[in-house]
Amino acid sequence: MDQSSRLSLSYVAPSQAQKHVTVNETFRRLDALTQASVRSRTVTAEPGAPDEGDMYILPSGATGASWENFTENNIAAYQDGAWVEITIFEGFRVWVDDDDAFVVFNGGAWAALTGGASETALKFGVNATADATNRLSVKSDAVLFSHDDLTPGSGDAQVKVNKAASGDTASHLFQTNFSGRAEFGLTGDDDFHLKVSPDGSSWNEALFVDKDTALSGFGTAAPGTRIHVYGTNAMGSRLTVERSGSGAGVFGALNGLFVGATEPLGTAGVTFWTTDSGGADNKRLELFNDGSLVVGAPTGGAKGTGTINAQSVYDDNALLSCYVFDQAIDGAIDRAKWDARTPEPQPGVRKKRTLQSNDKGKDEIVELLEAVPPAPKREHAPMRKFARRIGGTHDPLTLDGYARHWKEKRHLTSMPNEAAFDVEKGMAAGAWIQRLVETVEIQAVLIEELNQRIKNIEAR
């Protein structure tokens, strides 16, 4: 081997004549490569009057008597009045005068490497070129900031954005093709803002949080409550919740719910509206200031304090009671049939208090919602209560048993007694209806019994 493997420095051979020629050639090459500096990496035309020691990185399409024979990305060095080609390799680093930057050869091309003079040391580019405005520039599919687990650190990880004064901006800006679309942070004051833009020049305030009160405003920079929603549509300020799914029309199935005091003060306190698939707003429920409640659009309007005026009311407790006639006509009740007609038990929800550690590692009491399993089976309770009396001393389908019950117990067989009735909670409307229907059916059977007795007497 007569040259070094990396820098191609010539070795002096044993018994070589004119050794100084080889040594001087090696020194000349070292002089070019040590603290390497080139004039440019973009000049394509071979200079006509170069200075001794000038070097250039050869770009694509280089021309000239010597340069056109050299390989792209290699270095052309002017030494002893002639151009010499220096073959470079991956990791080769040189300073480029007209770029004021270091570059490094990555095996296929030259790329910028920041560092060197004090002015350049303030800029850093990762797969990108930094500039005076963006002194840190990164091109990457993802950027990771992680806590220090090597030193080790505290386990925390913070990204701090600091500004000089209240009127300045400290924010995160999101862009599409370098045009702003969303921004959040301290933009122009010390309150928190979240803004969006359709074009990068006109901006709309989406969320505002007051630094002094922590009140939040949607569509307003002057929130008056913990959550303040402001709108300018025909219905006034609204908070809308929508769901989408299958449905008719070009809008699909859009069902919105919004609440507001849309009537003059003194009339309706709060009105609940829904939006149908055609986009029309409809009143669904009104809570009036006088205490009345109107559901839907019934005739007659509100009925006054403490009333509900609705088109229809459904209650699962309104169970059928035709089992009275089964007993009177068939002499027995098919319990399985009536149990099957009982509404399916539904699971409930209750609050549960428990002790948990928060994100600071401290224990605190929190409330969780816990599902309550439904009853294990469906049973028609009123039917069973009625069936237990059949054949007894207080049989409700006999005139004597029915009379004996209300005389001794001071209440009808289907109705709650005075001691059992809860005056605080009352009883569901459906339960009242069921008990009243059962009472009417029992009395219908007893009337028929009296009718038959009268017919027998008339026949005799």
Residue, then its C-alpha position, 0 to 999 in steps of 0.5 A: m500500500d503506497q497511500s493512507s486509507r482515509l486521506s490518501l496521503s502518499y507514503v515514502a517507499p524504502s530506498q525511494a529517490q527524491k523522497h522530498v517530492t512524496v513528503n511535500e505532496t503529503f504536506r500539501r494534501l494535509d494543508a488542504l484537508t486540515q481545518a478545511s475551508v472552501r470558497s463555495r459549494t454552488v459555483t459551477a464554472e471553474p474560476g479563471a484566476p484562482d489563488e493558490g490554496d483555493m478550494y471548491i465543492l463541485p456542484s452538479g454540472a461543473t464546467g471547465a478544463s479540469w472541473e468537468n473531469f472531476t466527480e460531483n461532490n468532491i473537492a477541487a483544490y488549486q495547488d502549485g498552479a493546477w486543480v487537484e481533485i480530492t475524493i471525499f467520504e461520508g462524515f467529511r466536514v468543511w467550512v463554506d465561506d459564502d454560506d458562513a456555515f459548516v457542511v458535512f457529507n452524508g454519503g450522498a450529498w452535502a448538508a448544513l452543520t451548524g456551529g463555528a463562529s459565534e453568530t452561527a452558534l446561535k442557530f441549530g437546524v435538524n434536517a433543516t436550515a435555521d435562520a435568524t428568526n427560527r434559530l431552532s429549525v427541525k424537520s421531522d415526522a415527530v418530536l419527543f420531549s421526555h423526562d430525564d431518566l438518566t441523570p436522573g431528573s425529577g420525573d417532570a417534563q415541562v415546555k416553557v414559552n416565556k415572553a417579555a411583557s403582557g402585551d407580547t405573545a407566548s403561544h403555540l401556532f399550528q399551520t397548514n403550508f405555513s399559513g396559521r390555522a389555530e393558536f393557543g396561549l397568551t396572545g397579546d395579554d396574560d389571559f389564555h386564548l384559543k383562536v382559529s383561522p380559515d386563512g391565516s390572516s383573520w382570526n376567531e376567538a374560540l375559547f377565553v379563560d380569564k387569568d384572574t377569575a378562571l371564568s371561561g368564555f366560548g365566543t366571548a372575551a368577557p365571561g360572567t360565569r364559570i362557563h359562559v357561552y355566547g352566540t348570535n343566532a336567531m335563538g340567541s345564546r345557546l349550547t348545542v349538543e348534536r348527534s348524527g346517524s341514519g335518517a331522512g333528508v340531506f341533513g341525516a338524523l340531526n337531533g339537537l338540544f339547547v336550552g334558553a330563556t327565550e320568552p319575556l321575563g315573567t312568562a317562561g323561565v327556561t325553555f328546552w328546544t330540539t332541532d329536527s332533521g329539517g333544521a327547524d327548532n321546536k319547543r319541547l319543554e317549558l319551566f315557567n316562573d310560576g312553577s308550572l311545567v309544560v311538555g310538548a305543545p298541549t292545548g290550553g297552555a300552562k295550568g298553574t303552579g305545581t302542575i304538569n301539562a303534557q300530551s302524554v305521560y307513561d309510567d312503568n308502574a301502570l301495570l295491567s290489572c285484568y287479572v281480577f277478571d281472570q280470577a272471577i271468570d276462570g277461577a284462577i290466575d296464570r301468574a307466569k302470564w302476568d309476570a311476563r307482562t311486567p316491565e323488564p327491571q332496569p339497572g340503577v345508578r348510585k354514588k359511591r365515595t372512595l379514597q384515591s390518589n390524585d396526580k400529585g400523589k395525595d389521597e383525596i375523596v372522590e365520588l364515583l357513579e356505580a351501577v346498581p344491578p336490577a332485580p333478579k326476575r320480573e314479578h307482577a307485585p300487585m297481582r300477587k298481593f291480590a291473589r293472596r287474599i282470594g279464599g281468605t276472610h278478606d276475599p275482595l271478590t266476595l261481598d262479605g270479604y270486601a266489606r269486612h276489609w274496609k270496615e276493619k282496616r278502614h281502607l279499600t283492598s287495593m289502596p294503601n292504608e294510613a300507616a303505610f302511606d309515605v306523606e313525604k314521598g307520596m306514590a307514583a301516578g302509575a301506581w295510583i292508576q293501577r290501584l284505581v283500575e283494580t278497585v273498579e274491576i273488583q267493584a265491577v265483579l261485586i256489582e255483577e254478583l249483586n245483579q245475579r242475586i237480584k235476578n234470582i230474587e225476581a225469578r222466585 
